[in-house]
Amino acid sequence: MNYDQIFDQAIDRLHTEGRYRVFIDILRNKGAYPNARCFAGHNGPKPITVWCSNDYLAMGQHPKVIEAMEEALHDVGAGSGGTRNIGGNTHYHVDLEGELADLHGKEGALLFTSGYVSNDTTLTTLGKLLPGCVIFSDELNHASMIAGIRNSGCEKRVWRHNDIEHLEELLAAEAPETPKLIAFESVYSMDGDIAPIHAICDLAEKYNALTYIDEVHAVGMYGARGGGISERDDAAHRIDIIEGTLGKAFGVMGGYIAADKRIIDCVRSYAPGFIFTTSLSPVLVAGVLASVRHLKSSSVEREAQQESAAFLKAAMRNAGLPVMDSTTHIVPLMVGDPVRAKKIADILLAEYGVYVQPINYPTVPRGTERLRFTPGPAHTQGMMTELVQALVEIWDRLELELRKAA
C-alpha cells in the first residue's frame, strides 16, 4: 500500500477540478478594519482591503470588546483550565449564557467552542435522545447541521430549499406519533436568502414537530437587539432551539444554543461535544459578552452595514455584473466556474489589493461558483466604487459577459 500516492492523488484531484483551496497569510490592522496586511508572495507585508470577512459589523475591532478582553486577561489569565466539568463554570460563561438566553427570550443557553460544534453536537444529541426521531432538513443546510443529523443516526428527510409544500408532504407521510425535528437556517449565507420561519412553525405545530433554527448569519445583524431573523419577524417564541455563533457579527469566537431549561440540561448532560471539550477561554467570552451587550442597545452598526450592502448590490447591478438576488447583507457575485473564480480573486489581490475568497464546491453546487462579498460599516462608498470598477475591468479582460443595463 503506497499511502503517499493516495494522498498525492487526492490533492491532485482538487487541482484538476480547480478547487484546491489556498488560505491567505494575513493580519488585520486593529482599529482600521477593513484594512489588513497580506504576507504571501511579497517582500514584506502588502496593504490590502478585506471584502469577505464574517466579522460583519467589525465588532472584533470594537474598543469595548478589546478592552473587555484585555481586562479579563489581566484578571483571570489566558485559558479556562479544561472542560467545565473539571475547570468549573468561569463566571464570564455564566453571564454570557444569561445574556444569550435573554437575547432570544429563552430560559437558558449553552456555550460551545464554535458554531460548527454547537450544530453538530446538539443535533446529534437530540436525535439520540428522541426514540425513532425523523429529522427534516432543508437541502441547503450548513455542513455542520448535515454532520449532526448524520451522527444522530436518525432517519433524514431532505426538503427542497424553502419549499413549504414539499416539507408538508414529507411531514404528512410520517406517523403522527413519530418524533419529528425540523432543522433549517434563517439566512442562507451563500445565496443570501431567508427562510419562511412562520410558515415552517405553522407546519411544526400542525404535525407536532420540534423546530431547530441556525441563526449564525443573522444574530447581531437583525432585530431591534440583534436577536436575528427570528426576533425581527417576531418568531423566536415559536422556535424550540435557536443556534447561533459568536464568531461572525459578534466578532470573537464560539457557538451556542438557546432553548428551554429542560432541553439545555439534556444537551449539557449528554453531549460529548460539550462534556469532553475544553471550554472557551474566559478572555474570548469576556469579549463576546461586551459585544452582545453593545449590540443589544446599538443599531448603528447594523444600519451602516445594511446601507453598505445595498449600495454595493446596486453598483454591481448598474455595472452589469452578475450579482445574485439577495435580500440580506450577503452580496454574492456569480462566476459559475471554479478556475475563473480563483483567477478573478487572484487578480483582485495581486493588482488591486482586494481580498475576496472564491467559493467553490462543496460549499456551493458545481457550476455555481462565486465570489461572496460582505461589505461592512467601515467600507466606504469610494471603496465600493473602486471595487466595482476593478471587477468590470477584470470581466472585460477575461472576456466574461456583462449584463446589459435595463
Secondary structure, DSSP 8 states (H G I E B T S, - for coil): --HHHHHHHHHHHHHHTT-------EEE-TTSTTEEEE-TTSSS-EEEEE---S-TT-GGG-HHHHHHHHHHHHHH-S---S-HHHH---HHHHHHHHHHHHHHT-SEEEEES-HHHHHHHHHHHHHHHSTT-EEEEETT--HHHHHHHHHHT-EEEEE-TT-HHHHHHHHHTS-TTS-EEEEEESEETTTTEE--HHHHHHHHHHTT-EEEEE-TTTTTTSSTTS--HHHHTT-GGG-SEEEEESSSTT-S--EEEEE-HHHHHHHHHH-HHHHTS----HHHHHHHHHHHHHHHH--HHHHHHHHHHHHHHHHHHHTT--B---SSS-EEEE---HHHHHHHHHHHHHHH-EE--EE-TTTS-TT--EEEE---TT--HHHHHHHHHHHHHHHHHTT-------
